């Protein structure tokens, strides 16, 4: 990608997250099936949040760019941060197949209790079994705060 040409062609409003063409003022970007906004420029598709990062900071992001609030179309600079792949995965919402409604919590069908688990550095850590999903989720939130820091996500 020719970043010098892109910087000359595009303008970025860091308050709104909108990218426009400098020559026409036309707003760029369209929703992709992945949920991210993409921009077609110079014969290629690019993720808008990566272009936003470049236009704002003047550096090509080597790692992931994480959307802090989980909204993949919110490309305001205050919602973007550098992240490793592991950090980016920590900032995910609960999986769609989760039946308890709480991230890190599953129901043990044999006992009716709720298991709390967390994944860190590629390994699952058992946090305990609890009588309620809320208690298990509290254990998950405590562990996530300690292990995941600013990338902890509880929902």
NORLINTA-V387291 format. One record per residue. N is the residue number from 1. PHI is phi in whole degrees, 0 to 359 (NA if undefined). PSI is psi in whole degrees, -180 to 180 (999 if undefined). OMEGA is omega in whole degrees, 0 to 359 (* if undefined). Layout:
n=N phi=PHI psi=PSI omega=OMEGA
n=N phi=PHI psi=PSI omega=OMEGA
//
This chain:
n=1 phi=NA psi=133 omega=178
n=2 phi=272 psi=94 omega=186
n=3 phi=291 psi=-31 omega=178
n=4 phi=297 psi=-44 omega=179
n=5 phi=295 psi=-40 omega=180
n=6 phi=296 psi=-42 omega=180
n=7 phi=296 psi=-33 omega=179
n=8 phi=285 psi=-28 omega=185
n=9 phi=270 psi=-29 omega=190
n=10 phi=244 psi=154 omega=175
n=11 phi=234 psi=144 omega=183
n=12 phi=232 psi=128 omega=174
n=13 phi=262 psi=106 omega=185
n=14 phi=291 psi=-18 omega=178
n=15 phi=283 psi=-33 omega=182
n=16 phi=253 psi=-21 omega=183
n=17 phi=82 psi=13 omega=184
n=18 phi=267 psi=136 omega=175
n=19 phi=251 psi=133 omega=179
n=20 phi=231 psi=158 omega=172
n=21 phi=282 psi=134 omega=180
n=22 phi=293 psi=-36 omega=185
n=23 phi=284 psi=-33 omega=184
n=24 phi=246 psi=-17 omega=184
n=25 phi=77 psi=5 omega=181
n=26 phi=290 psi=133 omega=177
n=27 phi=287 psi=134 omega=181
n=28 phi=253 psi=156 omega=175
n=29 phi=118 psi=140 omega=176
n=30 phi=216 psi=152 omega=181
n=31 phi=290 psi=135 omega=176
n=32 phi=258 psi=160 omega=180
n=33 phi=298 psi=-20 omega=178
n=34 phi=284 psi=-12 omega=183
n=35 phi=99 psi=-17 omega=179
n=36 phi=277 psi=156 omega=173
n=37 phi=274 psi=133 omega=177
n=38 phi=242 psi=155 omega=179
n=39 phi=234 psi=131 omega=177
n=40 phi=260 psi=116 omega=181
n=41 phi=210 psi=143 omega=178
n=42 phi=54 psi=36 omega=176
n=43 phi=78 psi=12 omega=181
n=44 phi=221 psi=156 omega=174
n=45 phi=265 psi=136 omega=178
n=46 phi=230 psi=149 omega=174
n=47 phi=287 psi=127 omega=185
n=48 phi=300 psi=-38 omega=183
n=49 phi=295 psi=-30 omega=178
n=50 phi=287 psi=-36 omega=176
n=51 phi=291 psi=-40 omega=177
n=52 phi=303 psi=-47 omega=180
n=53 phi=301 psi=-47 omega=181
n=54 phi=297 psi=-48 omega=182
n=55 phi=296 psi=-33 omega=181
n=56 phi=279 psi=-47 omega=186
n=57 phi=261 psi=-14 omega=179
n=58 phi=74 psi=17 omega=178
n=59 phi=230 psi=144 omega=177
n=60 phi=280 psi=121 omega=181
n=61 phi=291 psi=123 omega=179
n=62 phi=277 psi=-30 omega=182
n=63 phi=256 psi=-165 omega=177
n=64 phi=287 psi=155 omega=169
n=65 phi=245 psi=119 omega=185
n=66 phi=264 psi=139 omega=172
n=67 phi=269 psi=110 omega=187
n=68 phi=302 psi=-44 omega=184
n=69 phi=270 psi=9 omega=178
n=70 phi=72 psi=-1 omega=179
n=71 phi=273 psi=107 omega=186
n=72 phi=291 psi=-11 omega=179
n=73 phi=256 psi=-3 omega=180
n=74 phi=272 psi=93 omega=185
n=75 phi=258 psi=26 omega=172
n=76 phi=295 psi=144 omega=185
n=77 phi=297 psi=-29 omega=179
n=78 phi=291 psi=-14 omega=180
n=79 phi=258 psi=0 omega=183
n=80 phi=247 psi=143 omega=176
n=81 phi=208 psi=152 omega=175
n=82 phi=291 psi=146 omega=179
n=83 phi=206 psi=150 omega=169
n=84 phi=284 psi=171 omega=177
n=85 phi=299 psi=-42 omega=180
n=86 phi=297 psi=-43 omega=179
n=87 phi=296 psi=-41 omega=179
n=88 phi=298 psi=-40 omega=178
n=89 phi=291 psi=-31 omega=178
n=90 phi=295 psi=-29 omega=183
n=91 phi=269 psi=33 omega=177
n=92 phi=265 psi=152 omega=172
n=93 phi=287 psi=170 omega=177
n=94 phi=299 psi=154 omega=181
n=95 phi=288 psi=151 omega=183
n=96 phi=295 psi=-26 omega=180
n=97 phi=273 psi=6 omega=178
n=98 phi=287 psi=122 omega=184
n=99 phi=264 psi=-11 omega=181
n=100 phi=274 psi=-21 omega=183
n=101 phi=87 psi=1 omega=182
n=102 phi=233 psi=131 omega=177
n=103 phi=295 psi=135 omega=178
n=104 phi=82 psi=7 omega=183
n=105 phi=235 psi=133 omega=174
n=106 phi=226 psi=154 omega=180
n=107 phi=266 psi=136 omega=176
n=108 phi=268 psi=110 omega=188
n=109 phi=296 psi=-34 omega=182
n=110 phi=293 psi=-37 omega=185
n=111 phi=253 psi=-20 omega=183
n=112 phi=82 psi=1 omega=179
n=113 phi=275 psi=173 omega=182
n=114 phi=242 psi=129 omega=181
n=115 phi=263 psi=135 omega=174
n=116 phi=252 psi=130 omega=179
n=117 phi=221 psi=156 omega=175
n=118 phi=218 psi=148 omega=178
n=119 phi=252 psi=133 omega=179
n=120 phi=212 psi=130 omega=182
n=121 phi=54 psi=40 omega=176
n=122 phi=79 psi=3 omega=181
n=123 phi=239 psi=139 omega=176
n=124 phi=278 psi=135 omega=178
n=125 phi=241 psi=124 omega=178
n=126 phi=281 psi=127 omega=183
n=127 phi=257 psi=-11 omega=178
n=128 phi=131 psi=170 omega=176
n=129 phi=246 psi=141 omega=188
n=130 phi=225 psi=158 omega=181
n=131 phi=286 psi=-29 omega=181
n=132 phi=234 psi=156 omega=176
n=133 phi=295 psi=-36 omega=179
n=134 phi=298 psi=-43 omega=179
n=135 phi=295 psi=-40 omega=178
n=136 phi=295 psi=-40 omega=180
n=137 phi=293 psi=-36 omega=176
n=138 phi=300 psi=-40 omega=178
n=139 phi=295 psi=-41 omega=178
n=140 phi=297 psi=-46 omega=181
n=141 phi=299 psi=-41 omega=179
n=142 phi=297 psi=-47 omega=180
n=143 phi=294 psi=-41 omega=181
n=144 phi=296 psi=-40 omega=179
n=145 phi=299 psi=-42 omega=181
n=146 phi=286 psi=-46 omega=187
n=147 phi=277 psi=-36 omega=186
n=148 phi=259 psi=-13 omega=177
n=149 phi=55 psi=-131 omega=184
n=150 phi=295 psi=-16 omega=180
n=151 phi=267 psi=4 omega=179
n=152 phi=296 psi=136 omega=178
n=153 phi=227 psi=131 omega=188
n=154 phi=252 psi=-7 omega=185
n=155 phi=251 psi=999 omega=*
//
